[in-house]
Amino acid sequence: MRSDISFTVSSAERRRLNAITANPKSPQKHVWRARIVLLSGDGVGTTAIMAETGKSKTCVWRWQERFMHEGVDGLLCDRSRPPGKTPVPPERV
């Protein structure tokens, strides 16, 4: 079982996160990631965050942990993943 995590959101981080959520041109994935962190920083529990954002428990945990380790910049980048299927060799095309 995962132990509870605890972190504080500094005023500078809070300003950046609020700017992300307020900007209509922000990608929606960045907006909900920022909302997860803002709610967590306000002391809202995981279940309430799940209800508020419509995201799963593992999703909420993932972005809380990413913020703890990488800060706001960690919320704005996606980790690369290997392709699901191997590319088709040119001789088969």
N, C-alpha and C positions, 0 to 999 in steps of 0.2 A: 504494500500500500504506500502511496506517495505521502510524504509528510507535507504539512502546510508550508507554503513559502511566504516570505514577508519581504517587502521592499518598500522604499519610499521613492516618490517621484519628486525630483527637485523642481523649483519654480521655473528654471530654464527649460527643463524637459517637459513640464506641464504646458508651458507656452508653445513649444514646438508641437506637442501632441494636439493641443486645442487648435492650432493653425491648420494641422492636417485635417482634422474633422470639420473645420469650418470652410475649407477651400472646396468649392464645387468641382474643381478640376482634379482633385486628389482621386487616385484610383480607389475604388470601394474596398479592395482588400486592405489598403493602408488605413482607411477610415475605421474599419471594424477592429483591426489590430490595435490602433491607437485607443479606441473606446475600451477595449479589454484592459489595457494597461491603466487608463485613467480610472476606470471603475475599481480595479484592484488597488490602486494607490489611494482611493477613497475608503478602502476597507470593506468593500462589497465582497461577499462570498462567491465562491465558484458557481454554486447553483443559481444564484441571482444573476450573475454575469451571463450564464448560459441562457437563462430566460430572457434577459434584456437584449442579447445579441443574436440569439438563435443559433449559436455555435455549440459544438460538442465539448464535453469535458476535456478530452485530449487536446482539442484545438485551443481551448482557453489556457490549459497548462503549458502547451508549446510556446505560446506567445508571451506568457508570464516569464517563463524560463529564458527565452531569447532576450527579453528586455533586461532581465537580471544580469545576463552575461555580456550583452553587446549594446545595451542602451537603445535609444531611439533609432539610430542607424541600422540596428539589427532588424527592426520591424519593416524597414523600407527596402530590404533586399531579399530576394529569394535564393535559396541554396540550389545549386545546380544538381540535377539528377541524371543518372545514366538513361539513355533512351530505352523505352519499353521493349522495342523490337530491334533486332540487328538490322542495319541498313541493307538494302538489296544491292548485291554486287553489280557493278556496271555491266558485266558480260551478260547478266540475266535481263537487263532492261531492253 
